Amino acid sequence: MAHPKHRISKTRKRKRRTHYKATVTQSTVCQTTGEIHLPHRAYWVEDKLYYNGKVLLEKETAE
């Protein structure tokens, strides 16, 4: 079983782990509705499903 020949110090270990960072999710604004959404994803606005600025589906309401 492999194991290190020398102990790795806490600072050396923490230096290696500093590269893990949280990233901010990207968002875009629809030119048709003005709604903020994730890029390349469909999104609902007022019972309509939009993708790429076009209506894909309309939610039917029970009347």
Backbone as CSV, one residue per row, in Angstrom:
resi,resn,N_x,N_y,N_z,CA_x,CA_y,CA_z,C_x,C_y,C_z
1,MET,0.841,-1.177,0.000,0.000,0.000,0.000,0.882,1.235,0.000
2,ALA,0.615,2.166,-0.913,1.458,3.353,-1.048,1.112,4.366,0.035
3,HIS,2.131,4.979,0.578,1.939,6.064,1.534,3.121,7.018,1.410
4,PRO,2.931,8.288,1.779,3.984,9.275,1.581,5.197,8.995,2.471
5,LYS,6.372,9.286,1.938,7.602,9.067,2.695,7.744,10.122,3.791
6,HIS,7.267,11.365,3.495,7.346,12.447,4.471,5.958,13.001,4.726
7,ARG,5.760,13.495,5.917,4.476,14.092,6.277,4.275,15.395,5.489
8,ILE,3.054,15.619,5.013,2.733,16.860,4.318,2.181,17.820,5.354
9,SER,2.785,19.006,5.420,2.378,19.979,6.439,0.976,20.519,6.151
10,LYS,0.374,21.112,7.186,-0.974,21.674,7.038,-0.994,22.801,6.011
11,THR,0.026,23.654,6.034,0.039,24.770,5.091,0.198,24.288,3.657
12,ARG,1.018,23.268,3.461,1.207,22.740,2.104,-0.089,22.121,1.581
13,LYS,-0.790,21.415,2.450,-2.061,20.806,2.080,-3.101,21.888,1.775
14,ARG,-3.140,22.942,2.568,-4.114,24.011,2.383,-3.815,24.836,1.128
15,LYS,-2.537,24.968,0.782,-2.175,25.673,-0.456,-2.755,24.954,-1.667
16,ARG,-2.717,23.648,-1.645,-3.227,22.850,-2.751,-4.747,23.004,-2.859
17,ARG,-5.413,23.150,-1.743,-6.869,23.225,-1.731,-7.409,24.624,-2.000
18,THR,-6.568,25.624,-2.140,-7.052,26.987,-2.362,-7.641,27.176,-3.750
19,HIS,-7.406,26.245,-4.661,-7.890,26.401,-6.024,-9.363,26.052,-6.160
20,TYR,-9.955,25.441,-5.125,-11.382,25.118,-5.170,-12.154,26.363,-4.783
21,LYS,-12.841,26.973,-5.738,-13.576,28.201,-5.483,-15.002,28.068,-5.997
22,ALA,-15.905,28.739,-5.338,-17.284,28.779,-5.813,-17.373,29.770,-6.972
23,THR,-18.147,29.419,-7.970,-18.298,30.296,-9.118,-19.721,30.844,-9.161
24,VAL,-19.870,32.029,-9.672,-21.171,32.653,-9.806,-21.853,32.088,-11.051
25,THR,-23.132,31.725,-10.907,-23.838,31.184,-12.066,-24.098,32.295,-13.077
26,GLN,-23.963,31.975,-14.337,-24.186,32.933,-15.400,-25.679,33.088,-15.633
27,SER,-26.103,34.278,-15.950,-27.513,34.504,-16.265,-27.601,35.480,-17.437
28,THR,-28.691,35.345,-18.173,-28.917,36.218,-19.319,-30.290,36.860,-19.204
29,VAL,-30.507,37.912,-19.953,-31.788,38.609,-19.965,-32.453,38.347,-21.310
30,CYS,-33.696,37.891,-21.270,-34.450,37.620,-22.491,-34.827,38.939,-23.158
31,GLN,-34.598,39.037,-24.447,-34.931,40.261,-25.172,-36.438,40.392,-25.387
32,THR,-37.149,39.267,-25.380,-38.591,39.294,-25.590,-39.340,39.694,-24.327
33,THR,-39.029,39.009,-23.193,-39.784,39.226,-21.956,-39.059,40.094,-20.942
34,GLY,-37.742,40.211,-21.061,-36.964,40.970,-20.087,-36.687,40.182,-18.819
35,GLU,-36.973,38.894,-18.833,-36.797,38.023,-17.676,-35.351,37.535,-17.591
36,ILE,-34.831,37.440,-16.372,-33.488,36.908,-16.151,-33.606,35.392,-16.014
37,HIS,-32.762,34.655,-16.743,-32.820,33.191,-16.709,-31.438,32.615,-16.998
38,LEU,-31.310,31.301,-16.795,-30.072,30.606,-17.121,-29.974,30.435,-18.633
39,PRO,-28.777,30.586,-19.191,-28.650,30.428,-20.644,-28.883,28.977,-21.067
40,HIS,-29.445,28.799,-22.242,-29.723,27.484,-22.834,-30.689,26.663,-21.996
41,ARG,-31.615,27.335,-21.305,-32.635,26.655,-20.515,-33.992,27.291,-20.822
42,ALA,-35.021,26.495,-20.799,-36.378,27.009,-20.949,-36.816,27.581,-19.609
43,TYR,-37.703,28.576,-19.622,-38.134,29.215,-18.380,-39.586,29.647,-18.502
44,TRP,-40.297,29.646,-17.373,-41.708,30.010,-17.326,-41.872,31.485,-17.013
45,VAL,-42.759,32.160,-17.752,-43.155,33.540,-17.479,-44.655,33.624,-17.733
46,GLU,-45.413,33.940,-16.697,-46.867,34.113,-16.802,-47.532,32.949,-17.543
47,ASP,-47.320,31.736,-17.070,-47.928,30.507,-17.605,-47.550,30.211,-19.053
48,LYS,-46.409,30.698,-19.496,-45.897,30.379,-20.824,-44.453,29.919,-20.678
49,LEU,-44.107,28.881,-21.413,-42.749,28.354,-21.391,-41.985,28.937,-22.573
50,TYR,-40.934,29.690,-22.270,-40.124,30.334,-23.301,-38.784,29.615,-23.453
51,TYR,-38.306,29.576,-24.678,-36.939,29.128,-24.954,-36.454,29.893,-26.173
52,ASN,-35.320,30.543,-26.038,-34.718,31.287,-27.143,-35.636,32.409,-27.634
53,GLY,-36.410,33.005,-26.713,-37.283,34.111,-27.052,-38.602,33.729,-27.694
54,LYS,-38.883,32.420,-27.813,-40.106,31.956,-28.445,-40.930,31.146,-27.454
55,VAL,-42.248,31.201,-27.599,-43.150,30.449,-26.730,-43.174,28.995,-27.182
56,LEU,-42.882,28.083,-26.246,-42.938,26.659,-26.560,-44.274,26.056,-26.135
57,LEU,-44.691,26.371,-24.906,-45.930,25.828,-24.356,-46.694,26.909,-23.633
58,GLU,-47.986,26.729,-23.575,-48.826,27.600,-22.756,-49.561,26.712,-21.769
59,LYS,-49.492,27.071,-20.490,-50.163,26.295,-19.464,-51.660,26.556,-19.560
60,GLU,-52.424,25.485,-19.634,-53.869,25.613,-19.730,-54.444,25.713,-18.323
61,THR,-55.318,26.684,-18.119,-55.957,26.853,-16.817,-57.327,26.179,-16.846
62,ALA,-57.699,25.549,-15.735,-59.003,24.886,-15.632,-60.061,25.940,-15.328
63,GLU,-61.006,26.102,-16.241,-62.066,27.098,-16.047,-63.398,26.437,-15.917
